[in-house]
Amino acid sequence: MPNAADTNIAQAVRQVAHPLTVAASDCDRYFFKLHALDRRSLDIAPGASSEDVLQAVDARVLDAAELMGRYGRANF
């Protein structure tokens, strides 16, 4: 069973970890960022804004990775 800190992080991630869709000529691009943090939980209040979450994350980043994926209909 997750503890309160795990639940707060999961809720914060759901607030900010959605794909950014950018219109392209025939496909959409989705951008994802993954951050490795130096601690298991962040000191953020429930209901914190996505900006507050990102500031808390930025202060604790050990490393980060980015992924850009494309989605579109196949042209057969």
Secondary structure by P-SEA (a helix, b strand, c coil): cccaaaaaaaaaaaaccbbbbbbcccbbbbbbbbbbbccccccccccccaaaaaaaaaaccccbbbbbbbbbbbcc
